[in-house]
Amino acid sequence: MTEALIGLLVMMILAFIRIPIALSMGIVGIVGYAYMRDWNWAVAFATAQTKVYETGRNYTLSVVPLFILMGNFVTRAGMSRELFRTANAFVGHLRGGLAMATIAGCAGFGAICGSSIATAATFAKVAYPEMKKLGYADYLSTGSIAAGGTLGILIPPSTIMVIYGIMTETNIGKLFAAGVMPGILAAVLLCIAVQFITWRDPTAGPRGVRLPWRERFATLKGIWWFAGVGAALMAATKLGWMEGNDAAVIGAFAVFGLAMVFKGVTSVIALFVLVMGGIYGGVFTAVEGAAVGAVGAMVFAIARGVLSWKTLYESLVESARTTSMLFLILIGALMFAEFVNITTMPQELKDLVQRFQLHPIMVVAAIMVIYVILGTAMEELSMILLTVPVFFPLIVHLGLDPIWFGVLIVVVVEIGLISPPVGMNLFVLSTLLPEVPTRTVFRGVLPFVVADCLRLAILVALPIISTWLPSLMK
Amino acid sequence: MSKASSTWEEKIDAVLGLAASAILLVLMFITFADVVARYLFNFPLRGAFEITELMLLVLIFAGLPLVSHADEHVTMDFIDHMLPRTALRALERLVHALCAAVMFFLAWLIWLKAGKIAAYGDTTDVLRILVSPFVYFMAVMIALTGVVHLFKIVYLPAKRGPIGTT
């Protein structure tokens, strides 16, 4: 156990002196591995070779660039504006309505984008000016955007779920399915937090204009077309006129075609249902679902006339860079995991739990507390990649569901992203909205952090919320 | 930064960027076409799986010098607020030197691996594509990443904000 802890410590020191986290993990991984094998460098180098090569040449991993590309396309297509407008039409007239519309919009955006930072950044541009115009207090608007943004990684698709799935060999489709219900719970709890804030300070979130129902539904252009095509395809499958697989592919083309005509929230919902439904129903693998999603997102961008050669190139090259950056971290983390796995740490943790007769839920709760504390200061992805090799064997040993643990991991990452002093979403907001003091951003997000911690407790106590949907999967 | 070096940098950056972009676009369409062809026409694309795999490899490693060039590696920046500016700059140069060293070493390891794979004459299962050139490409790209870091020791870029991964 000592070796692994020293390894962790050295890795933290290397990262602290500004060595890229990927390299810090990789260096400690290689050196630690050699040490554990009595300084047999040849073995350590051979392992490093294999890790680099195998991570690079791995079909399943192509899901990563494709989902990132999908997110980059929808961000550039300006989908966030449409989502916010629709959500606003329905709830904007309530107290704190725009803040709740932001959260609902973020949830919708999260359904086609797997990045929390992208979600927060795009809503900072779209929702903040609207809230400002209506006289919202800055702390409420920035808080709701930062917190809403984290829904991007809980509601599938989700980069972090993909990476967790790859690391632990957990089914990515099931992880995605598991994120849906907690995502809805999250949105509800965040809205309750908005209500709490506006109850304390009604001037923070004044009411918007109340729209007649006709106008509210007018924002859902083409909903009958989408619903009609969906129902027709489903009926055709049920009646045996068509195979489910064919129906899904035809459905994909129908969604793309209709999205060219009806620009708005309905096309977003349709793409989500298509991609996630396809993966859930076993028609698409995660990789194929990601490709369908990326093509669909590209269609969205074309339909909105924003896809010039320049934006196409920018979306692609940015996705490529993000992919390389993530893969380097992944390779470093896998090397580190190799080292941790041959230390006595995983076994000793198991023994520790056995000796004290700890209840599995207690163990999970303790792990979550550690994560929430670490998350305030550490970069979240590295935190997960570093600690999963240590904790995951324990979870499996205790007979707990890896999918449930995956959801919990995503939730702690979400909390980490919005907990001061080092929360990436807070940093993104301070950068994009320089007129708002950082102190205000920090203060505004606190009620949402509390709501998120409450959600974490609920999800730990009631695993069924996470495991119910995936348990229905084939 | 001197004129000559900056144009060279830009050229290499643009070439790799275009290559990576093109590969990603093709990757997307091949995977999509594979689904459509398989279900709708009962005609799976032969070897789409292998092509995807190799393209992903090229994508990742062609992107690596770009990431280093754009300074997009995830780093912790607590120390930035503790050190005086000159010390911080010196530290950054040192870190770039270390990154370069690690990259060159890694490139060498992968080059050796490529040699082994070439000696066995490994090919993919269906399309019989020779694998070793791709592994040599990996090694070259990692080495190029090292070169980028060497450059940065001399032409240290201005500090930029932290990079998000999630």
Interface residues (C-beta under 8 A of the other chain):
Chain A: A15 F16 I17 R18 I19 P20 I21 A22 L23 G26 I27 F45 A48 Q49 V52 Y53 G56 R57 N58 Y59 L61 S62 P65 L66 L69 S115 S116 I117 I153 T159 I160 E243 N245 D246 A248 V249 I250 A252 V283 F284 V287 E288 A290 A291 V292 A294 V295 M298 L312 Y313 L316 V317 S319 A320 R321 T322 T323 S324 M325 L326 F327 L328 I329 M378 E379 E380 L381 S382 V413 L417 M424 F427 V428 T431
Chain B: G17 L18 A20 S21 A22 I23 L24 L25 L27 M28 F29 T31 F32 D34 V35 V36 Y39 L40 F49 T52 E53 L54 M55 L56 L57 L59 I60 F61 A62 G63 L64 L66 V67 A70 E72 H73 V74 T75 M76 D77 F78 I79 D80 L91 E92 V95 L98 C99 V102 L106 L109 I110 L112 K113 F134 V135 M138 G161 P162 I163 G164 T165 T166
